[in-house]
Amino acid sequence: TTGSQVSSGLQDLSLRDRGGRRRDFHDLGVNTRQAMVHVQESKTGFSGKRIKLSTNHFRLTSRPQWALYQYHVGYSPELEARRLRSALLFQHQDTIGRTHAFDGSILFLPKKLDSKAWHSNAGFVTELLSRTRNGEDVKITVTLTNELPPTSPTCLQFYNIIFRRLLKMLNLQQIGRNYYNPSDPVSIPNHRLMVWLGFSSSILQYEENIMLCADVSHKVLRGETVLDTMHSLHSQVGEERFRDACAKELIGLIVLTKYNNRTYRIDDIDWDNNPKGTFRKSDGSEMTFVEYYKKQYNIEISDWLQPVLISQMKRKRGENIQGSVALIPELCSLTGLTDKMRSDFNMMKDLAIHTRLAPEQRQRELGRLLSYIQKDDNVQKELRNWGLSFDYKSVSFTGRVVQGEKIFQSGTMFDYNPQFADWTKETRSLPLIRAVPMDSWLLLYTRRNQDVANALLQSLFKVTPAMGIHVSRPSMIEVDDRTEAYLRVLQQRITPDTNIVVCILSSSRKDKYDAIKKYLCTDCPIPSQCVLARTLSKPQTIMTVATKIALQMNCKMGGELWSVEIPLKQVMIVGIDCYHDTVSGRQSIAGFVASLNQTMTRWFSRCVVQSRGQELVDGIKACLQTALRNWSKWNKCLPSRIFVYRDGVGDGQLNTLVNYEVPQFLDCLKSIGNDYSPRLTVIVVKKRVGARFFAETGGGLKNPPPGTVIDTVVTRPEWYDFFVVSQTVKNGCVAPTHYNVIYDTSQLKPDHVQRLTYKLCHMYYNWSGIIRVPAPCQYAHKLAFLVGQSIHREPNLMLSDRLYYL
Amino acid sequence: MDKNFEEEFTHIIKFQPPLYKQRHQFVKDLVEKYKPKKVADLGCADCSLLWMLKFCSCIEVLAGLDICANVMKENMHTLSPLPVDYLQPSERSLTVTLHHGSVAQKDPCMLGFDLVTCIELIEHLEESELKKFPEVVFGFMAPSIVVISTPNSEFNPLFQRVMLYRHPDHKFEWSQAQFQSWALETARCYNYSVEFTGVGHPPTGMEKVGFCTQIGVFVRKHAQTGESVQSEKPTEAVYKTVFKAVYPSLKDEKYLQNAVISEVIFTAQIIKHRFMSKHKEYSDDPERKSKCQPSMDCFSDYLGKLVVVKSMEPFVSGNEVYIPLATIFSFPKVNRLCGTFEKLRKLIAGKVTLSSDGSAVMLNIEHENEEN
């Protein structure tokens, strides 16, 4: 019972901490390494050049023999009210001490109580006597139930709670999971944005030490209420499209309220309700919103006609209580960015100035946080009382930079500067591995874009011969700038011979793009390329643009660009990523991409579309089966090794993956045949991690070069995991990608798994350079995104052997 | 004072809403009536009354005092400004401070308050403290209004359980006569008038026992004449400040300036957006485009400039759109924030790109190309 009690107790603790639910974001207690014998001794690689790195991890130091004592507190007679229980217990502060954490039944103390009595069936018991104001005597029994070593999961969770308390003591504001400093905001009035600087923190058991991983975090807030946004939407789109526009813009966003310190997610808008509507209070009485906010918070709601926002409450204290909260738009402020804002180049540029911090800057900001902690007396006192302290200097150690990969293209092999992780220049005007001719193709454009269409065509004629792509004259078709006009032409003019359709769009209106993509991915499976007229309008860049488009189209038709050396034979590589459509229908889409050939230049792509509540994995199983069938068609045998790179796994979902998804993969392989037992490796890919690494060079800090592998010190002892920095960034800090091998029967050395992973980051054809994740993950992402954003159902399988979604 | 125990005995006699809420509501009503600017809560305990009062828009200074720092610390963060308070600073200023100390001691930080509340406080005082209490609150702090609430012992027999006091920490509980005589004497001594009331009505037929909580509202008889009383006051601070929060307010130049700049630029963007979409209808025809744009020559021309200053219309010159400040000032939100045109100019000086004569906000045309 103690196990479940511990976690439920801590959940309550965190409830008090924040009033929200808490998942185990750190996937504590998922011990996957122990099942993999070949990495018991060591999970580190060896190849490459050594590099001195520092990081944003700080060692936690505690007094010797540090332990956390967990007590169960019982009352006789039984008492219900938590407040009363706590008040009665702390009448005995002399005994209990000032430093404690108590949730009503479980008490944590940094010290062991002097226990008078030993009960054979209950352990050490301290009995206390309190008196209620009714004059009733209550016996309190404090029983020691557990002595937790510093590395136990409970203790780690506990450290995190304590650390959050400290941040709160520093007057930082909690928004979501992180803490922010509100007193020194950066304001970007052009876009009505405000940026708060803050910190994300987590304390975990790493390879050798318990460490604090702290990172600078930026919170984008908006200086307007939801009602303001609704007003400006109304003026932009007019009455007719107003409700739709509101739903698109607002649903899924996180809001802060004027009256409490909580965040809510907007899940729906109730247009039939308004502030004069009533709701039922917990005591059963009914009240209008207007009255409630006036009475409770002295807030006058000025607009009585606004609709009401609905936020679903997720879980409450571990139980599944579904409920919803109604919020008044006028009293809610928006946080974060919408997709629309993200696609606003100027806005993102203005934001990046403030949020993209270079390595040195980032470490400086982090140093500021630590100095707050170090200098604040109250914080130091709290730390001392628990017997905890931090090493204020970040951890440094050695990583490795693995050898750069050679790129092969049509029989030639070439080097490029590994520092830039980009071979755009080097491959220019080289023949492709496989060039698909464009013998029969359509070019659609509107009247005003006729010149642009011609310019594109001429440029294509110029750039394609060197690549080895044969381009014939297309059917040039002028269309009206209406969605129906495009679709009609497509229906009429596409023949079985059509290789590809190119549409020049005059605006980035999403509905037109969606309609074209939907038609050409489902009803009429033909590769298609949409180009914005604006991108073609500048004569000085048109050649570059045409080159890119030519390559992209070639891939969409099943062409191959370049390859790297893959020493493993008979391997199938799988990439999976998910897209969650939060706006319409709440679908989830899993993109599934599997290699088809030895050189990893051809891929089989499918996706799973499913509505809320369904399990993703069933669909993935079916994908794996068809992928294996296709692989065997291409290679005349089944693969002997399968690598699955699984992206799109949320914090706290690792357990589900290990216990549910991996067994399903194995099941699926078993179902292929009795004598078929390939070696399977499942690797969880995580792009959003708190860890940052800095190369220490010449007294300064720089981003580590591409190919930097980290598999010591900051990895987790219970996992077979490593970090790879594969890409480069122009601004700010490069984010490492975390790879967690959760299942592995490959018997490969960690070094080889790391190298293979890095090689695959070179294989994404939409970018002539190294990317953040293995190519199949990025392909899977692209596919899931296209389907989730535009198509909303599974594309036609006729296209599945081509990268039609690039 | 202590909600837990109150809750417990509402089992027997149920008050709806709970008694502590009724006491808080009583104070809130009083605040609504007298609109005090500075309010202190003595014996503020878990800060729940202060939390409620922070939403009262007339209050600019809130202070709490308690003998137990821990109980204040438990919930003091509820008194901190919320993120939204920073995003949309309020017109009023508000400072909330918590002090650790005794009501039997004088500290200058408690001077100058309009309203002092002592809700369920005095019955926790030792005899010696109670003796000093009137001098500290009425003599030293000397606010315009003092509210004191305390249990009415005559009500106690209605609770079924046998007990001496309602809370183990109570040092006494007074009958109505006892409280009133103490209150009248105190009022007389320090020149206050006092009225008695209470919350928690007795059951019908038992009206004689009076309210469950008896309340005295003391009002100082005449306006304080200068600093006369304060002259002999010790100035040494004896309380320890355990919490202080200054709410962002538009009264603070820094926040006002941010708000104004942000509003000015945002308003300018709106005007530009409207103007450009109107402008665009013409701009497809290159000839008309040049017509409706004042040329560079025209602009540098003195006459041209004069016309521009007078005009409230935005105009384009080169790569810039000029939005006259006067137009921006005519927007209600900007107007309300700044009050005067001069103030507007002063606040945005150096922070917003203006035309050379300072009459218009300059925005780059480039930004517009995103939409369609």
Contacts between the chains, C-beta under 8 A, distances in Angstrom:
chain1	res1	chain2	res2	distance
A	81	B	4	6.4
A	81	B	7	6.3
A	81	B	8	7.3
A	83	B	3	6.9
A	83	B	4	4.6
A	83	B	7	7.8
A	84	B	4	4.5
A	84	B	5	7.6
A	84	B	7	7.4
A	84	B	8	6.5
A	87	B	2	7.4
A	87	B	4	5.1
A	87	B	5	8.0
A	98	B	70	7.1
A	131	B	168	5.3
A	132	B	5	6.7
A	132	B	8	6.5
A	132	B	168	7.7
A	133	B	2	7.6
A	133	B	5	4.0
A	133	B	8	7.1
A	133	B	9	7.6
A	133	B	163	7.2
A	133	B	165	7.2
A	133	B	166	5.3
A	133	B	167	4.1
A	133	B	168	5.8
A	133	B	170	8.0
A	134	B	5	7.8
A	134	B	8	6.5
A	134	B	9	6.5
A	134	B	159	7.9
A	134	B	161	4.7
A	134	B	163	5.6
A	135	B	161	6.6
A	135	B	162	6.7
A	135	B	163	3.7
A	135	B	164	7.0
A	135	B	168	7.9
A	136	B	161	7.5
A	168	B	77	6.0
A	171	B	80	6.5
A	171	B	245	7.9
A	173	B	80	7.8
A	173	B	82	7.7
A	173	B	83	5.2
A	173	B	86	7.9
A	175	B	83	6.1
A	180	B	83	7.7
A	182	B	81	7.2
A	182	B	83	6.1
A	182	B	86	4.2
A	183	B	86	7.7
A	185	B	86	6.7
A	187	B	258	5.6
A	187	B	261	7.5
A	187	B	262	5.8
A	189	B	261	5.6
A	189	B	262	4.0
A	189	B	263	7.9
A	189	B	264	7.6
A	189	B	265	3.8
A	189	B	266	6.1
A	190	B	265	5.8
A	190	B	266	8.0
A	190	B	269	6.7
A	190	B	367	7.8
A	192	B	262	6.8
A	192	B	266	5.4
A	194	B	87	6.4
A	196	B	83	8.0
A	221	B	83	7.0
A	221	B	87	5.7
A	222	B	87	7.6
A	223	B	87	5.5
A	223	B	88	6.9
A	223	B	262	5.9
A	225	B	88	7.6
A	256	B	82	7.3
A	256	B	83	5.1
A	256	B	84	5.3
A	256	B	87	7.6
A	257	B	82	7.9
A	257	B	84	6.8
A	258	B	82	7.2
A	258	B	84	4.9
A	258	B	88	7.8
A	259	B	55	7.5
A	259	B	82	7.5
A	260	B	82	7.1
A	261	B	78	8.0
A	261	B	82	5.5
A	261	B	83	7.4
A	296	B	55	8.0
A	297	B	55	4.7
A	298	B	55	4.1
A	298	B	56	5.6
A	298	B	57	6.4
A	299	B	55	7.1
A	333	B	83	7.5
A	333	B	84	5.0
A	333	B	87	5.3
A	333	B	88	7.0
A	344	B	370	6.2
A	345	B	370	7.3
A	346	B	367	5.7
A	346	B	370	6.9
A	507	B	372	4.8
A	509	B	372	7.7
A	534	B	369	7.7
